[in-house]
Amino acid sequence: MRSREWFSTAFVMCALVGLSGCKSAPPPPDRLSQLIAKGSDLFFNETFGGNGRTCGTCHPAENNFTIVAEFNPALKENFENPALMREFGLILENLDGFADLKNTFVMRGVPHVLGLRNSVNSPGGPRTGWSGDGAPGDGSLRSFATGAVIQHFTKTLNRVPGVDFRLPTEDELDALEAFQLSLGRQQDLVLPLRLKGTVPKRGQEIFLDNKLGKCNLCHVNAGATANLGQGSLGNANFNTGVEDLPDQPARLTSQKVPRDDGFRTPGDGTFNVPPLVEAADSGPFFHNNAIETIEGAVAFYDGEAFNKSPAGLTLAKLDPEGKGIELDGTQIVAIAAFLRVINVLESIRQSIMLLEASLAVSSSAERARLLTRAVRETDDSTGVLTGGGLHAEAVAHLHEARRLADRALRSHFFGRKHTEEAIREQKKARAFLVE
């Protein structure tokens, strides 16, 4: 699942645990919860007077898209490419301006919006979007929201504020920012974890080995910050050679797919570091959705495109033997297994929070939404583990947790009992993954 829809005020309050450790002081709890609830409503329901899209159109619970280009004659050309949107999930972006819509554009996947509190900041300024430069402006979440309305919500290609859409107010930008920062993890992992399972444990070792996997140099603690040995670079930008992959799926079609120039206008060919905890269930991977599986994404860094790229050459210079990343098939699978397991640990954490939140609400509709989300998160967990042939015992408990959450969803009298049992099954599954 590429992104997750958190629409429950009760769950959002649970997600705020640990916010006091953030660098910027949050508003008082009551004010913050109100701001997040308002941001959630804006994210999923507000069209800003445009063509009917909302933020949730491209960041929904499921991987589906509303293809406005097919239904609005004014947007028939140079607004979206329905063929690439449908087959590869690629969205047309005019990052270098709207002066030449026919030729000046890039095609990018939809990034998830989880853990943004840990992945936006850098010494050079905030990083949002695949290239870290917002859309448009300073790269902040506020600028990103404004740019999204201008780019994607417009009624016509004239893009006139007040006619084709309305711009978000300052208060709305505050609420959207607060909501997005509340999603997912509020802090990074601290590796190594005491993992169970021979292959995931070995994958973690390779991930953390700066002479072998070298993954932790650019993804410290499997997050979105880099440290090449001279201090944290924050959420940095690198040219990893993804644009040089010879058989990018979208370019195998007859559709026009210009080269993506990355950061700034004109671009420098660099893209920012994404967090990896959420990676395994948020494919396809990279800014152009070029690779479908997590194993394929890891294998990319063992290939020629990466090792001949500026980022690959930089890693080779840091290596005592002048080597880039050299991994064999079993090591690639091990790293992917590690990424699968940390992804499932996060999904289990979220599932438990959703289930616990459902016990605390009085609204039956709210309870149903929370339980439905817990079921979907559990499906994600089982899919990620079975996709890698990992931890069959944990999968069995996850299946039982899902069955119980589904029964809680359909039960009027025994919902609490089934929910509590589902929580216990989630914890039993987690115990097979980590000590």
Steps between C-alpha positions, in 0.01 A plus 500: 500500500668820383344729759266479798187695582488601867162666541422433866547770759534231764779328313673828423515571872668162550747582226612810687685304767858623513444838335652677801842379385481693172719802443213746450255539786153377397182691587314401820350149469139616460593756238723250319233230492251749359752614239574141395130415477447806280800404288365148456167634378676736257731225375223259411203724425605849388510566123611866531245602238676298232433202279380266775830355614606500864838420653355157576439439131868418451568398861207267580481180699494304176712543187238662281490827312234741379595571140362851455669531161250263344189687610588868471554620140706796624750255649503247219856580390817572699339451843532127562595191302218254579686207342808543721285585800301180466779256418792640700346742753695793356376857543593787267688780677604839358781561746681739266199723444195515276644688201537193275246243615551274198871446559595618849378238743604187687311183592524402868350247736292595804713493817349383827445763766609302806772601745539847352604639837818292466569554132439864407778689679850562368770765562429638154131547569191277500476217248166387360406316184727264312758767420470683831411839356129520570252598237581791482688708756732419786438126529285527812177309549312830481651582161441144386129528581469831315683359198281189497186713472647703213633193319225243552175670610457749215188511281693619194860527393484878551543434873355834613452525880142587587379367165646153448552431872544685824828499687507357855482757779776531758279325756434215256871463430564483876241222532624301199856520628401386850299209361777378271761526774280285725501204260703188568816483708586799715864393542754286321605150600819442696689219327599226550175337609505163674342325206403136476542301182832408343460682169354832631771508771768457235330765289523748785870424542566564130285815509707643786838390359654812346747288305249252358139614467576868573123556527522675836720775358209651310214352705614539862289268717303414186369855493531790259815667632851450368838497671805430286733515795527872562175566684132490412398638163134485591265408218758538224477488122707263283529405135474122521468430128138386509434706188769296324323166541473366144153340514283728708147360458335827395761554229431158352164638387430738214427780747727803532697490827761780519809455713437612856751768599440480876569777752429867423429677170676408282575182691836363606402135456479424873219350706452493875544203732173321585442319831528121477288385793186548289661376178402134467125562469519832313640394161552547212831663581695816413361824364408338168347177636774320306523188719212299641647291785706581807754238391533676165541835673789365711654335194506836321785612726711205389456599135691707250255791494560569869870418525581731208282779635635798700361344820654160421838656421486694827449178696791340312727789602406443864586130476859402601517272197324741264196275461144603446220269611567137412237252618409151391147364467475359851616828653244695299225267623624532859489880494153487347391256773622746764304782333192279484521423871544861616210596276280238663608608848379849415174367355441294815564808712244693299252212510518482878453878527195482275350211694562671834355825368186315388442395860502862614239647264124511550402560139423176320598656166834614640560158651426335167746725317774421749440128484489509121840671499633238742384224265674668206822549697493135598453400138807710420699317767409154378563596138846639574609194697356240262649690206843431643425151634563624854376409850214259433419491874453877507283481188272248673444738792443790262236301316329435833529868597338593172217251550433635847510865389255414222271329753526806726398713204185291447415433863278724712524319833844338489696766313715598798586138578602427140702823482693420817572151367617651169745721689640196678546320167683801355738495796556126459589558135743774596670267749603274211670792325696675773603439859 
